[in-house]
């Protein structure tokens, strides 16, 4: 029995040795030969060039202008005559500051005239009441045959008295309105702000700052100071990509290195009636324009009228540690439970490069690379036709015109045969 066991063991050892010999001398050679004979070229990208490209790096850039959260239009009373203006365009005003006044001398004269009319009307009413009392006395003493005539006179006198009382009440209301206008001859600001425009003809053609067109015919417009918002412009092709509550990244047009954040607070669904493009030309000028508003987070140094560029905040404003690349470059090997990328060796041949991954950014669609890859390495977009041993075309060689091929289609077809 012991000899039989030893014999079986020797047979298994011999079989294992034969398998290893075959693997070393034949399988490995066949694999190497296959790799060396692989045809086609694969375009490579430098890792440092594709870092933080999450979500394919496709974003819609929108333009906007810094606007106040509120603006106040003040129209002239058509029944009043402007007397004096106390402010100029660009002045800062506080709540309660006088803005302008009306000429109320004519109103004061009308009040005097109304007082005289009311005195006369009250005298007339007193006379009418006396006449009614006399008719009542006479009717009480009249014969039965005369009472019907007296009753008709009394009814007519009563109607006249009611009409006179009504006219007096109307005149009293007119006088009260005149007195109110005189008391309110000076118009005061009810907000803190900056005088945007003063139109002497009240038609909107006067001097104004270019803080955005309100399309108003107001005599005076005040822009509220305090919290600002961004008034953005989009067209009918990208309005549906926005939603209230969406986080936005904001960059001043004059200095795009500065970054602010905000949130979409309002989207207008009706096309804009003004032709204001916020100082930008638009290739889609034929399409309808829509306004949307972004509330800015802590942007104290933004100025009214400042032009900005906005795009969706996909997380790039958050600081990350380590190396991050788009997840579509990373291949998962389920059999070995490992990850790899298509890279190239020192001979500029395509090879699999095993990597270690850490966190996954679901919003940016990025993998954190812990090991196996550096910013100076080159990797390729995974393709079903990619094989180890293919020629790797690096960005430097493409710029020098080497192995360029159909470079325009490199994004659509990574492997060239």
C-alpha positions in Angstrom: 0.0 0.0 0.0 2.8 2.4 0.9 4.6 1.6 -2.4 1.5 2.4 -4.3 1.1 5.7 -2.7 4.7 6.7 -3.4 4.2 5.7 -7.0 1.1 7.9 -7.4 3.0 10.8 -5.9 5.9 10.4 -8.3 3.5 10.3 -11.3 1.9 13.6 -10.1 5.2 15.3 -9.6 6.3 14.3 -13.1 3.0 15.6 -14.6 3.4 18.9 -12.8 7.0 19.2 -14.0 5.9 18.5 -17.6 3.2 21.2 -17.3 5.7 23.8 -16.1 8.1 22.8 -18.8 5.4 23.3 -21.5 4.3 26.6 -20.0 7.9 27.9 -19.8 9.1 26.8 -23.2 5.9 26.8 -25.4 3.0 28.8 -23.9 5.2 31.7 -22.9 6.8 31.8 -26.3 3.5 31.6 -28.1 2.1 34.5 -26.1 5.3 36.6 -26.7 5.1 35.8 -30.4 1.5 36.8 -30.5 2.3 40.1 -28.8 5.2 40.8 -31.1 3.0 40.1 -34.1 0.1 42.4 -33.0 -0.8 44.9 -35.7 -2.2 48.4 -35.5 -1.5 51.5 -33.5 -3.0 52.9 -30.3 -3.2 56.6 -29.5 -1.9 57.5 -26.0 -2.6 60.4 -23.8 -0.4 61.7 -21.0 -2.0 61.2 -17.6 -1.4 64.8 -16.5 -3.4 66.0 -19.6 -6.5 64.0 -18.7 -6.6 64.4 -15.0 -9.8 66.0 -13.7 -11.6 65.5 -17.0 -14.5 63.8 -15.2 -17.9 63.3 -17.0 -16.0 63.4 -20.4 -15.0 67.1 -19.7 -18.2 68.3 -21.5 -19.7 71.4 -20.0 -22.0 74.2 -21.2 -20.5 77.7 -20.6 -23.1 80.4 -20.0 -22.7 84.1 -19.7 -24.2 86.5 -17.1 -23.9 89.8 -15.4 -23.9 90.8 -11.7 -27.4 92.1 -10.8 -28.9 93.3 -7.6 -31.4 91.0 -5.8 -34.0 93.8 -6.1 -34.6 96.9 -8.2 -37.1 99.7 -7.6 -38.8 101.6 -10.4 -40.4 104.9 -9.4 -42.8 106.6 -11.8 -44.0 110.1 -11.8 -47.6 110.9 -10.8 -49.2 112.1 -14.0 -51.3 114.5 -11.9 -48.3 116.2 -10.4 -45.6 118.5 -11.7 -41.9 117.6 -11.0 -40.2 120.4 -9.0 -36.7 119.3 -7.9 -34.5 116.2 -8.1 -32.2 115.6 -5.1 -30.0 112.8 -6.5 -27.9 112.0 -9.6 -27.2 108.8 -11.5 -24.7 106.7 -9.5 -25.5 108.2 -6.1 -25.8 105.8 -3.2 -29.0 106.3 -1.2 -30.3 105.0 2.1 -33.9 104.1 3.0 -35.6 107.4 3.9 -33.4 109.6 1.8 -35.3 112.2 -0.3 -35.2 111.5 -4.0 -37.3 114.3 -5.7 -40.2 116.6 -5.0 -43.3 117.8 -6.7 -44.5 121.3 -7.2 -47.4 121.6 -4.9 -48.2 125.3 -5.1 -50.9 124.6 -7.6 -52.3 122.0 -5.3 -52.4 124.4 -2.4 -54.4 126.8 -4.5 -56.8 124.0 -5.4 -57.2 123.2 -1.7 -58.2 126.9 -1.1 -60.6 126.7 -4.0 -62.0 123.4 -2.6 -62.5 125.1 0.8 -64.5 127.9 -0.8 -66.6 125.4 -2.8 -67.3 123.3 0.2 -68.4 126.4 2.2 -70.7 127.4 -0.6 -72.1 123.9 -1.0 -72.7 123.6 2.8 -74.5 126.9 2.8 -76.7 125.7 -0.1 -77.4 122.5 1.8 -78.4 124.5 4.9 -80.8 126.5 2.8 -82.3 123.4 1.2 -82.9 121.9 4.6 -84.7 125.0 5.8 -86.9 124.9 2.7 -87.7 121.3 3.4 -88.7 122.2 6.9 -91.0 125.0 5.7 -92.7 122.6 3.2 -93.3 120.1 6.0 -94.9 122.8 8.1 -97.1 124.0 5.2 -98.1 120.4 4.3 -99.3 119.8 7.9 -101.6 122.8 7.7 -102.8 122.3 4.1 -106.2 121.0 3.1 -106.6 117.3 2.1 -106.9 118.3 -1.6 -103.5 120.2 -1.4 -101.5 117.6 0.6 -100.7 115.5 -2.5 -99.0 118.5 -4.1 -97.0 119.3 -1.0 -95.9 115.7 -0.7 -94.5 115.8 -4.3 -92.6 119.0 -3.4 -91.2 117.5 -0.2 -90.0 114.3 -2.1 -88.3 116.5 -4.7 -86.6 118.6 -2.0 -85.4 115.5 -0.2 -83.9 114.2 -3.4 -82.1 117.5 -4.0 -80.7 117.4 -0.5 -79.3 113.8 -0.9 -77.7 114.9 -4.2 -76.1 117.9 -2.5 -74.8 115.8 0.3 -73.3 113.4 -2.2 -71.6 116.3 -4.0 -70.2 117.6 -0.8 -68.7 114.2 0.1 -67.0 113.9 -3.3 -65.5 117.4 -2.9 -64.3 116.5 0.5 -62.5 113.4 -0.9 -60.9 115.5 -3.6 -59.7 118.0 -1.0 -58.4 115.2 1.2 -56.4 113.8 -1.8 -55.0 117.2 -2.6 -53.9 117.6 1.0 -52.3 114.2 1.0 -50.4 115.1 -2.1 -49.1 118.3 -0.5 -48.1 116.4 2.5 -46.2 113.9 0.3 -44.6 116.5 -2.0 -41.2 114.9 -1.3 -40.7 111.2 -2.4 -38.3 109.2 -0.3 -36.4 106.0 -1.0 -37.7 102.9 0.6 -34.6 100.8 0.0 -30.8 101.1 0.3 -29.3 101.2 -3.2 -27.7 103.0 -6.1 -29.5 105.3 -8.5 -29.3 103.5 -11.8 -31.2 105.9 -14.0 -33.1 109.2 -14.0 -35.2 109.9 -17.1 -36.3 113.5 -17.3 -39.0 112.6 -19.9 -40.1 109.5 -18.0 -39.7 107.5 -21.2 -36.5 105.6 -20.3 -34.3 107.6 -22.6 -32.3 109.4 -19.9 -28.8 108.7 -18.5 -28.4 105.3 -17.0 -25.7 102.8 -16.0 -25.5 99.6 -18.1 -26.5 97.3 -15.3 -29.0 95.5 -17.5 -32.1 96.7 -19.3 -35.3 96.6 -17.3 -37.4 97.8 -20.2 -39.1 100.2 -17.8 -40.4 103.7 -18.5 -39.9 104.7 -14.9 -38.7 108.2 -14.0 -36.1 106.7 -11.6 -34.7 103.3 -11.0 -32.8 102.2 -7.8 -30.6 99.1 -7.7 -30.7 97.6 -4.2 -27.4 97.1 -2.5 -26.5 94.1 -0.4 -26.7 90.6 -1.7 -26.1 90.3 -5.5 -27.2 87.6 -7.9 -26.1 86.7 -11.5 -28.5 87.3 -14.3 -27.6 84.7 -16.9 -28.7 84.2 -20.5 -29.2 80.9 -22.2 -30.8 79.8 -25.4 -33.6 77.3 -26.1 -31.1 74.5 -26.7 -29.6 74.6 -23.2 -32.3 76.0 -21.0 -33.5 72.4 -20.3 -30.1 71.4 -19.0 -30.6 73.9 -16.0 -32.7 73.3 -12.9 -33.5 75.3 -9.8 -31.0 74.3 -7.1 -28.2 73.4 -9.5 -24.7 74.3 -8.2 -22.8 76.6 -10.5 -19.1 77.7 -10.8 -18.8 81.4 -11.6 -15.7 83.1 -13.1 -15.3 86.8 -13.8 -14.8 87.5 -17.5 -11.8 89.6 -16.8 -10.1 87.1 -14.5 -11.1 83.5 -15.0 -8.6 82.3 -12.3 -11.0 83.6 -9.7 -13.7 81.1 -8.8 -17.0 81.7 -7.0 -19.9 79.3 -6.4 -23.6 79.8 -6.5 -26.9 78.0 -7.0 -29.6 78.5 -9.7 -32.5 80.2 -7.9 -34.9 81.0 -10.8 -35.4 80.1 -14.4 -37.7 82.2 -16.6 -39.7 80.0 -19.0 -40.9 82.9 -21.2 -38.4 84.2 -23.8 -36.6 87.4 -22.9 -38.1 90.5 -24.5 -34.8 92.6 -24.3 -32.0 92.2 -26.7 -29.3 92.3 -24.0 -26.6 89.6 -24.6 -24.6 90.7 -21.6 -21.9 92.0 -23.8 -21.3 88.7 -25.6 -21.9 87.7 -29.2 -23.8 84.5 -29.7 -23.6 82.2 -32.7 -27.2 81.1 -32.0 -28.5 84.6 -32.3 -31.6 83.3 -34.2 -32.8 81.2 -31.2 -34.9 82.6 -28.4 -33.0 83.8 -25.2 -34.1 83.0 -21.7 -33.0 84.5 -18.4 -32.0 82.6 -15.3 -30.7 83.8 -11.9 -27.9 82.4 -9.8 -27.6 83.4 -6.1 -23.9 83.9 -5.3 -22.2 82.4 -2.2 -19.9 84.9 -0.5 -18.7 87.0 -3.4 -18.2 90.4 -1.7 -15.8 91.7 -4.3 -18.1 91.2 -7.3 -19.4 94.5 -8.7 -22.7 95.4 -10.2 -22.5 95.1 -14.0 -19.5 92.8 -13.9 -19.6 90.1 -16.7 -19.1 86.5 -15.7 -18.9 83.0 -17.2 -20.8 80.2 -15.5 -20.9 76.4 -15.8 -22.3 73.5 -13.8 -20.3 72.7 -10.7 -19.4 69.0 -11.0 -17.1 69.0 -8.0 -13.9 70.5 -9.4 -14.0 73.3 -6.8 -13.5 70.6 -4.1 -9.8 69.9 -3.3 -8.8 66.3 -3.8 -5.6 64.6 -2.8 -3.8 62.1 -5.0 -4.1 61.3 -8.7 -7.6 61.1 -10.2 -8.4 60.0 -13.8 -11.8 59.5 -15.6 -13.2 56.1 -14.8 -13.6 55.2 -18.5 -9.8 54.7 -18.7 -9.8 52.1 -16.0 -10.6 48.4 -16.8 -11.7 46.0 -14.1 -10.6 42.4 -14.3 -13.4 40.5 -12.5 -11.5 37.1 -12.6 -8.5 38.4 -10.8 -10.3 41.2 -8.9 -7.7 43.7 -10.2 -7.7 46.9 -12.1 -5.5 48.0 -15.0 -5.0 50.6 -17.8 -3.7 50.3 -21.3 -0.3 51.9 -21.1 3.0 51.5 -23.0 6.5 50.1 -22.1 9.9 51.5 -22.7 9.9 50.2 -26.3 6.7 52.2 -27.0 4.6 49.0 -27.2 1.1 48.7 -25.7 0.9 46.8 -22.5 -1.4 46.3 -19.5 -0.5 48.2 -16.4 -2.0 47.0 -13.2 -3.0 49.8 -10.8 -4.5 50.2 -7.3 -7.6 52.3 -7.0 -9.1 54.1 -4.0 -12.1 56.3 -3.8 -14.7 56.7 -6.6 -16.1 60.2 -7.3 -19.6 59.4 -8.6 -20.4 63.0 -9.7 -17.1 63.5 -11.6 -16.9 59.9 -12.7 -13.3 59.6 -11.6 -11.1 57.0 -9.9 -8.5 57.8 -7.3 -5.2 56.1 -8.3 -3.2 54.9 -5.3 -0.4 53.0 -7.0 0.8 51.9 -10.4 0.5 55.2 -12.3 2.1 58.6 -12.3 1.2 61.9 -14.1 4.1 61.3 -16.5 2.8 57.9 -17.7 0.8 57.5 -21.0 -2.5 55.6 -21.2 -5.1 54.9 -23.9 -8.8 54.7 -24.0 -9.8 51.0 -23.7 -10.8 49.5 -27.0 -12.0 46.0 -27.9 -9.3 45.8 -30.6 -6.5 46.8 -28.3 -3.8 44.2 -27.8 -0.5 44.0 -26.0 2.4 44.6 -28.4 0.7 47.2 -30.6 2.6 50.3 -31.4 1.8 53.2 -29.0 1.5 56.7 -30.6 2.4 59.3 -28.0 1.3 63.0 -28.2 4.8 64.2 -28.9 5.1 62.0 -32.0 1.7 63.2 -33.2 2.7 66.8 -32.9 5.9 66.1 -34.9 3.8 64.5 -37.6 5.0 60.9 -36.9 2.5 58.1 -37.2 -0.2 60.6 -37.4 -2.6 58.7 -39.6 -6.2 59.8 -39.3 -5.6 61.7 -36.1 -9.0 63.4 -36.4 -10.7 60.1 -35.7 -8.6 59.1 -32.7 -11.3 59.8 -30.2 -13.8 57.6 -32.1 -11.5 54.8 -33.0 -8.5 54.4 -30.6 -6.9 51.5 -32.5 -5.7 52.1 -36.0 -5.0 49.0 -38.2 
